[in-house]
Amino acid sequence: MLLTAVRTLPELLAWRLAQTPGGAAYRAFDEAAGQWQTTRWAEAGERIAQWARALAAMQLARQARIAILLPNGLDAVCIDQAALSLSLVPVPLHAIDNPGSIAYILSDCEASVLMVTSLAQWRAIEGVGLALPALRQVVVTASETLPGSPASVGAAVVSLVDWLAAGQGVLPETVQPPDAGDLAAIVYTSGTTGKPKGVMLTHANVVSNVLAILTRVVPTADDVFLSFLPLSHTFERTAGYYLPLATGSCVAYARSVALLAEDLKTVRPTVLISVPRIYERVFGKLQESLAGSALKSRLFHAAQAVGWRRFCRAQHLTLADGEGSAWAMLDPLLWPLLDRLVAGRLRAQFGGRVRVAVSGGAPLSHAVARCFLGLGLPLLQGYGMTETSPVVAANGVDDNDPATVGRPLPGVEVRIGDNRELQVRGPLVMQGYWKRADDTARVLAPDGWLSTGDQADLEGGRIRIRGRIKEIIVTSTGEKVPPGDLELAIAVDPLFAQVLVVGENRPFIACVAVVNPVEWRRLAASLGLDAEADASLNLPAVRRAALARVAAQSRDFARYATPRVIFLTREPWTLENTLMTPTLKLKRNNLTARFAGEIESMYLPDVRQAKVRV
């Protein structure tokens, strides 16, 4: 069978096992052995078959839902592939989501089985008190002592070892395999507002997207992916899991985001699939390192300028005003030295051999893209959404315009509808939202066109995203401001680690920002203030200094879009405190609720009178 003839995900796995049984499939760090261990494709296939036998022993109804609350790793792969092979439907859950959200999803999708790492996870979910009548079994993968009988009426709790043992001798081959139109997953959108919706994706949706991506980004069996985005997100599932399955590439599972910098240098990946926040963190650290040395700063800016011109020439892009140089003819002579002193050291932070770095899931600021592309990291932006399996468009290594999200993938139709909304049609578009016919009808037309909710322009075959329609801030004076673009611009300054712009139905724009600890201490020292005192953060002198930096970063926006008041905080916004989504996007409703008092105070008359003119 040719790869292009594959119609379902089990067929894709079978094709891979036949092609390269001895190839490296997965790598993970073994804590007990203190080293990275590699699993070959044939070994992975045998383990998946064992898990499939255990599932088959349960005699679940076709298309029953299997909820997966596991960290990225081989166990998550095994239960996903085992479920798919039996025509069951995986429901991936985020491993550090809160118990209430998980209980809601389990109830909504009527999951029959839940895979969890620990008994404590299940007890926390059970403690929410939501009825889960469809849930038959909870399988705990960690090696721990379980109670002899369930503590409450409902799902039986069993260890992974016992669950697998129950499947010995079962022949899952007698189960009818899935059709291309069967569901391959119900993926719940993390959502910046409201309760998550279950996006129904079929085998045809996902497989068609994988094959289309291969026309734009072509990994090989020699490539190594480093997986750290949650497998509960469609971007990682398709691009970081099913794509390397199609190409025979090895996937290494990062130990944690906290250890990501170390894992990058150890694993030395050749392909990176990430969201902008990861690149922004590296960019922020880079800015910090430059602040204390004028020489380093001059070398960095020279390397970035020369490298950016080289990139634009290679991609046949026009330099913006001020990006050219009378000395550009010397770029070929200067680059080898600047590459050795600056650019090569930055690439070494990613392991030194990345040949494709993909950014998706949210917009990437031009300053960050310009930095990495100028310093030789082949960074590609793409665009997609859970409802499109997810990739709609992407740039290519030899066709890369970072001001856009690239060209639509083959087989994908796009058009601009009312209010400049991007609409998408093709085999990648979801079947709808689980049990939400009205929500489905609002975004998916009978003729197959999906309304994305994003404003966009089509420019020479490329897509330029302008922002979310629902997130456009309309001030009380009628001015319209795209908060995402403004937040990205402000966050380029190393003082600001995270930024939220507000102003809906208000007379002007304001913002709340989390300060970067290193740069905050530097600013506080320059003003003669105690950086550890919370009261120092919002003194008039600090606000004036912060607003001056905000104004410098937002100078390319209309005057009415420049924030006039700012509130600073030191507490980061994270998944754990429910202020970020799993793909590290702002949860705007949660943030505005969390800072409701501070936001209200920024619009009081005495604050307006004290605000800095910019």
N, C-alpha and C positions, 0 to 999 in steps of 0.2 A: 504493500500500500504506500502511496505517496503521501507526504505530509498534507498536501493540499486536498486530499480526499478524506481527511479526518473530519468527522461530524460531531463527535461528542468528546468529553474530557476523558472517560475511560479508554476510548480509542486512542486518544493522544498519549496516555500513559503506556498502553500496550505497544504503540509504535515506538516510543522512546526505549522501552525495555528491550525490544527486539534489535534496535539500532546500536546501542552502546551499553550492553549489560555490565561491562567492566569499568565503565567511566565513573569518575567522581560525581556524585549526585548532591550530597549534602555534607556540610562540616559544622560541627558544634563543639563548644569547649566543654570538656569533661572535668568537672570540679574535682572529682575523686582522683583522677589520674593527673590533673594539673596540666593538661595539654589538649590541643585540638584533635578531634577524631573525625575521620572521613567515612561516610557510608557510600558504597557503590550502588549503581542503579539496580543491579540484580538483588542486592541485599534489601534495598528499599522496597522492591517489588514483593519479596517474600514476606516482609513485615506487614505491608499493606494487605496482602492476602490473609494473613493471620487475623488482622482486625476485621476484615470483611466477613470471615467465618463467625466471629463473635457477634457481629451485627445481624448476620443471617439467622443465627440461633434464636434471636428475639422475635422473628417472624413478624416484622413490622409491615404495615400497609405500604403499598407503593406510594412514593412521594411524601412519606412521613418525614417530619422535620427533626434533624439532629443538631442540637445547639452545641457550639464548640467554644468553651471559655478557657482557652489554653494560650500560653505565650508562643511566639513564633518558634518553630522547631519541628523535628521529625514526627513527634506525636500528633501535632496539628495536621501535618501532611497526611499521616496514616489514616486518621479518622475522616478527613475530608475525602480522600480518594476511595476509602472503603465505602463510605456513604454513597458517593457518586456511582460506584460500580454496581450498587444494588438498587439503583433508581430511587434513592432517598435524597433528601434536600438538606445540604449543610446550611446552618444559620450561624455564621461567625460572629462572635461577641468580643468586645474589647476586654483584654485580660485585666485591666485596672479600672473598668467602669464601675460605677457605684451600684450597690445591690438593688436599689429601687428601680434603676433603669433596666438592669438585667432581668429582674422579675417581670417587669412590664413586657419586655420582648418575649420572654418564655411564654407568658400568657397569651400575648397577641398572636404568635406564630403557632401556638399549640404544640410545642416541642414534645416529642416522645422520649428523647434521651438527652441528657446533659453531660458533657465531658468537662470536668473541672480539675484543677491542679491539686487542691486540698479540700479536706472536709470543712475547714473553717470558711472557705469561700461559699460552700453550699449552705452552711448554717446561717451565714449572713443574709443570703438570698431568701432562704426559708423564713428567716426572722422578719422579713418585710410583711408577711402575713397575707400575701396575695394567693388566691386559690389557683392551683396548677393541676387540674384534673387529668390533662392529657399526658403529664409527665410520668413515665413508667419507671425509669431508672436513672440514677446519678452515678457516673463512673469517676472515681478519684484516681488520678494517675500517679500521685506521689506515693512513695513508700511510707505508709504510716498505719498505725493500728486503728481499725474502724470498729464501731460498736457492733455487737453481735446481731442487733436488730435495729431497724430505723427508730429514731427518737420520736417520730410523729407519723401519723397516718399519711400515706401518699407514696411518693417515689421510694423505691428501694435503693439504698446506697451500697455500692460494691467497689472493691478495689480493682484496679486495672488487671492485676495478675489473675484474680478470680474470674473476671469478666472474659478475659482471653481464654482461660481454661474451659469455660462453658462452651466455647465455639469449636473445640477440637472435634474433628470428624465430620463437621457440617460441610456440605458442598454448596457454596454460594453460586457455583456456576449454573445451577438450575434456575436461578432468578433471572427474569427477563431484563436485559440491559436497557438503559434509558434511550429514548429517542431524542433527536436533535431539538425537538420542541418541548421536551420536559424541562422542569426547573432544575438548574444547576446550583442555585443559591437563592436565599432571601437575605439580602444585605440591608441592614438598617442604617439609614442615613443618620449620621451623628447629629446633624441639625444645629444651626446657630440659634434657632428659636423653636419652641414647642416640642411635642413628643416626637420621637423618631418614627419614620415610615419605612415599612419593609419593601424594598425594591426587588421585584421578581425578575431574575435573569435566567435565561435558558441556556442550554448547552450551545445552541446555535449562536446566541448573543456573544458568549465568551470566546468560543473557538473562532468565530469570524473576526473578532477584535484582535486576537493573538496573531492570526494570519495577516491581518492588515498592518499591524505594528511591524511585522517582519519586513515589510516593504520600505520602512523608514529607518528602523534601527535593527541591525543584523548581528546579534550575538553569535558566538560560535561555541563549540564544545570546549575550547580552551579558555573561555571567559569565566571569571569568578564574580558573582554578585555578592554584595554584603546586605543582608536583610535586617532592617531594624524598624521599618514602618509596620504598624499592626496589620496582621492578616485579616482583620475584621474590616479593613478598608479595601474597596475594589481596586484602587490604584496598585496597591502592593499585591493583591491576589492575582491580577492579570499580568502586570508588568514585572513583578518580582518573584512570581511563583509559577504561573502557567507558561509565561514566555520562556524562561530557562528550561522548563520541561520540554518545550518544543525544540529548543536548540541544543539540548544536552549540556548546558552550562552548569557549573557547580554553584550552589547557593550556600554561603556561609552565614550562620545566624549569629548576629552580634549578641554579646552577653547582656548589654543594657545600653540605654542612651548615655548614661553616665560614663560608661567605659568605651564609648564609641570612638573617641580619639585614639585610644590605645589599640582597639580592634582594627581600625583602619590601617595602622602601621604594621600590625601583625599579619592580617589577612591579605593586605595589599590587593584590594579588588580592582577589577578592570571595568566593571559596570556598576554605577551607583544609581539607585532609584530613591529619590528623596523629595521632601516637601521644602518650600523655600526657607522655613524656619531654621533648618539645619545649616544651610549655606549662610544665612544671616548671622547665625551664632559664630561661625568661623570668621566671617567678615568683621563682626564686632570685636573678636579677640585680636584680629589683625590690627584694627584701628587702635586698640589699647596699646599694643606693642610699639606702635609708631609714635605715640604721644610723647614719650620721654626722650626721643632722639631726633634732632633736626636732620642728621645725616641719613638715618634710616628712612625718614619720611621723604626726603628728596629722592633717594634711590627708588623707593617704592613708587612714587608718582611718576618718575621717569620710566620705570619698567612698565607700569600700567599704560602710560601714554603711548610708548613705542609698540607694546604688544597689541593694544587696541587698534592702532593704525594697521598693523600687520594683519590682524583678524579681518578688519573691514576690507582691506585690499583683497584678501583671499576669498571673501564672501561677496565681493562686488557691491559693497554697501557704501553709501555716501556718508562722509564724515559730517557731523553737525558743526555749526559755527563754533569756532574756538577749539575744536579738536584737532585741527591740522597744525602744522608747524613748518617754519621755514627750514628747519633742520631735518625734516622727514627723510630726505635723501640719504641721511646717515643711519637710518634705522637698521639696515642689514648689517652694518658694522657694529652698532651698539648692542643689538639684541643678544648675541652670544654671551657677552659679559653680564648684562642685566638678567639674563635667564639663569646664569650660574649663581649670581649674588642674591637674586630676589625671587624670580618666578619659580625656579626649580625647588626652592625651599618651601614655597607655598604648596606646590603639588606633592611634595613629600609628606605634608600633613594628611593627605588623602591616601598615602601608601606609595605614591610615586609612579603608578602605572595605569591610572584611570584613563580609558580611551573613550568612554561615554558616561557623562553624568547628566541624568534626567531630573528636571524639576517640574513638579506638577502638583495639583491639589489646591493651589492658591497662586495669586500673582507674585512674581519675583520682581523686586525693584531693579530699575535700570542700573543704579549704581553698583549693586551686587553683581549683576550679570556682566557689566563692563569690567569690573575688577577681575573676576575669575576667567572670563574669556580673554582679557588682555594678558593675563599671566599664564595662559596656555592650558587651562582646564576646559575640556570640550563640553561645555554646559548647554544642554538643549531644553528649551521650554516646550511644554505641550499643554493641551487643554482637554478637559473631559469632565464627566460627572458620574456619580454612581448609576444614574439612569441610562448611561450609554456604555456601560460595561468595562472601562469608563472612557477610553481614549477616542476623542473626536478628531483631533489634529495634533501635529507635532512638527517641530523643526528637524532637520537632518544634519549630520556632521558636515556635509558639503553643501548644505542649503539652509543656512542658519541666520535668521534675522531675529535677534533677541527682543526687538521692540514688538514682535508679534508672537503668537503661539503656533506659528507654522501653517502648513497647508492641511486641508482635510485628508484623512487617510483614504485609500482606495475604497470605493463602494459606499462612501459616506457623502450624503448630500447636505448642503447647508444653504440657508438663505436668511435674509434680514426681514423680519416682520414688523408689526406695529411697534412704535416706541423704540425702534432700532434693536428689537430683541432678536438674538440669534436663535434660529430654529434648525433642528437636525432631523434627518431621516436616514434609515438604513438598517442593515441586519443587526447592528449593535444596540438598537433602541430597546429598552425593557418591555416586558409584557404589561407592566402596570404596577400599582402599589397593592400589596397584600391586603385584601379585605377592605380596600378603600376605593370603591368605584368612582365616587364623586371627585376625590383628589386626583385620580387618574385622568378623568375626563377634563379636568381643568388644564392639564399640561400636555396630554397626548390626544391629538386629533384623530378622527376615524381614518384619515388617509395616511396616517403614520408619522406626521410631523410632530416632533417634540419641542415644546417651548422651554428653553433653558433657563429663563429668568435673568440671563446676562445680556447686557447691551454690547454690541460689537459693530465693527466695520469690516468689510471685505476689501482688501487692497492688493490688487495684482495676484489674486488667488490665495492670499494669506488672510488669516483671521487676526484682527486686533481687538482684544477684549477691553471694553470701556468701564465695566463695573456691573455690580448687581443692581437690577432695577429696584428691588425692595430696599436696598441699603442706601440708595441715594438720599442724602439729607436735604430737606427743603426747609430753609430758614423762614422765620416769620416775615422776612422782607421779600420772600419769593425766590431767593437765590438757591441754585442747586449745586451741591458739593458731593463728589464721590469720595466717601471716607477711606476706602481701601487704598486708593492711590496716594492720598494725602498722608495716611499713616505710614505707608512704605517710605515715602520721601523723608518724613520726620525721623523715622527710626534709623536712617543712615548715620545720623549723628551718634557718636559713641556714648553720649550721656543717656540716651533713651534705649532701654532694652525692649520695651513693649509700649505701644501707643494706642489709645482709643480716642477717636474724634467724635464729638457730640455737637448738637445744635439743632435738632429737629424742632421746628416751630419756635425756635429761639431767635433773638435778634442778631446773634453773631455765633461764630464757631469757637468752641473751647476744646480742651483735650485733657485727658488723664494719662499719665505716663509712669511706667516703672523705670526707676533709674538703674543704670549699670553701676554696681558697687565701686569698681575701680575708678571710673570717671567721676562718680559722685564724690568720692573722697578727695580727688584732685580739685574739683570745683570748690568744695567746702573749704579746703585748705587755702585756696586763693582768696576766699572771702573772709578768712579768719573765723570760721565756724566749726562747731563740733559735728563731724559727720555722723556720729553715732546717735545724736539726739534727734528724735523724730520731728521735734518742733522746728529744727533747722531747715527741713525740706521745703517748707512753704513760707519762709520769710520773704518779705518783699524783694530783697536783694537777690535771693535765689530765683524767684519767679521771673525777675527782670532778665537775669542771665539766661535762664532756660528759654524764655520767650524769644530772646535775641537769636538763640540757636535754632529755635523752631522757625523763625522768620527766614533765616538763611537757607534752611532746607526746603521751605515752601515758596521760595521766590519765583518759581516758574508757574505757580498757581495764581488764579485771579485774587485780587486784594481781599475780596470778601471771604475767600476760602482760608485765609491765614488765621490760625487760632489767636484769640486775643487774651485768653486767660488759660492758665494751666494749673493742674493739681498734680503733685508728685507723690509717689509712694515707693517703698522699698520692697514690698512683698510681691514676688513674681506671680504671674497668672499661669496656672497649671491645669492639667487634667484633674489632679487630685482635689483642687479646690473648686472644680466645676466651672472654671472661667475660660477654658480652652476646649476645643473639640479634639478627637483622637488624631486629626491631621494638623493640630497646632494652629487652628484658626480661632479668632476671637469669638466667644459666645456673647454677642452684643447684649442680648436681653439680660443675661446673668450679670454682666459687667455693669450695665446701667442700674440694675437693682442693687448690686453691691455698693456702688458709689453714688447712690441716689442723693444722699445728703450733701456730699462734696460737690456734685454737679449742680444741685440747687443753689448752693452757696456761691458758686462762681457767677451766677446770674443775679445776685443781690445788688442793689444800687451801690452800696459802699465798695463792693469788689469791682464793679464796672468803673467806678471813678478812679480806682487805684490801678486799673489795668495798664499795661505798657503799650504805648503806641508803636506799631510796627508797620 
